[in-house]
């Protein structure tokens, strides 16, 4: 079966999944520090131009974490009952 998710949707889903339950009652956050954002962006070089040279700083991390919160809120609303 072919993947029916386009690249933009895949990127949004991947961003939303950078925070999740860790299976031990806690939370795993791939974007807990700028280095995590650098790793995540470089891991998506096929979708993000300039990703190979990207190095995150505190401001970029804060902006992406805000974006992630908004994306997660939209996904939560989309699957809300009723």
C-alpha positions as CSV (number, residue, x, y, z in Angstrom):
1,X,0.0,0.0,0.0
2,X,1.4,3.4,-1.0
3,X,1.9,6.1,1.6
4,X,-0.9,8.6,1.1
5,X,0.5,11.2,3.4
6,X,2.1,14.2,1.7
7,X,5.5,15.6,2.8
8,X,4.0,18.6,4.6
9,X,1.6,16.4,6.6
10,X,4.5,14.0,7.4
11,X,6.6,16.9,8.6
12,X,3.8,18.2,10.9
13,X,3.2,14.7,12.3
14,X,6.9,14.1,12.9
15,X,7.1,17.5,14.7
16,X,4.0,16.6,16.9
17,X,5.6,13.3,17.8
18,X,8.8,14.9,19.1
19,X,7.1,14.8,22.6
20,X,5.5,11.6,23.8
21,X,5.0,9.3,26.7
22,X,8.2,7.5,27.5
23,X,6.4,4.3,28.5
24,X,7.5,4.7,32.2
25,X,5.1,7.3,33.3
26,X,7.1,10.2,32.1
27,X,7.6,12.3,28.9
28,X,10.3,12.0,26.2
29,X,11.0,15.3,24.5
30,X,13.3,15.3,21.5
31,X,13.3,19.1,21.6
32,X,14.3,19.5,25.2
33,X,17.5,21.4,24.2
34,X,18.8,23.1,21.1
35,X,20.9,20.1,20.2
36,X,17.8,18.0,19.9
37,X,16.3,20.5,17.4
38,X,19.5,20.5,15.4
39,X,19.3,16.7,15.2
40,X,15.6,16.7,14.3
41,X,16.0,19.3,11.6
42,X,19.0,17.5,10.1
43,X,17.1,14.3,10.2
44,X,14.5,15.9,7.9
45,X,16.9,17.3,5.3
46,X,14.9,15.9,2.5
47,X,12.0,18.1,3.5
48,X,13.8,21.2,4.9
49,X,16.1,23.2,2.7
50,X,19.4,24.1,4.3
51,X,18.9,21.5,7.1
52,X,22.4,20.2,6.7
53,X,23.9,23.5,7.9
54,X,21.3,24.2,10.5
55,X,22.4,24.7,14.1
56,X,19.6,25.5,16.6
57,X,19.9,28.2,19.3
58,X,17.6,29.0,22.2
59,X,15.4,31.3,20.1
60,X,14.9,28.8,17.3
61,X,14.1,26.1,19.9
62,X,11.5,28.3,21.6
63,X,9.9,29.2,18.2
64,X,9.7,25.5,17.1
65,X,8.4,24.4,20.5
66,X,5.6,27.0,20.2
67,X,4.9,25.8,16.7
68,X,4.8,22.2,18.0
69,X,2.3,23.2,20.7
70,X,0.0,24.7,18.0
71,X,0.3,21.7,15.8
72,X,-0.6,19.4,18.6
73,X,-3.5,21.5,19.6
74,X,-4.9,21.4,16.0
75,X,-4.5,17.6,15.9
76,X,-6.2,17.3,19.3
77,X,-9.1,19.4,18.1
78,X,-9.4,17.4,14.8
79,X,-9.8,14.1,16.7
80,X,-12.0,15.5,19.5
81,X,-15.3,13.6,19.9
82,X,-18.4,15.5,18.7
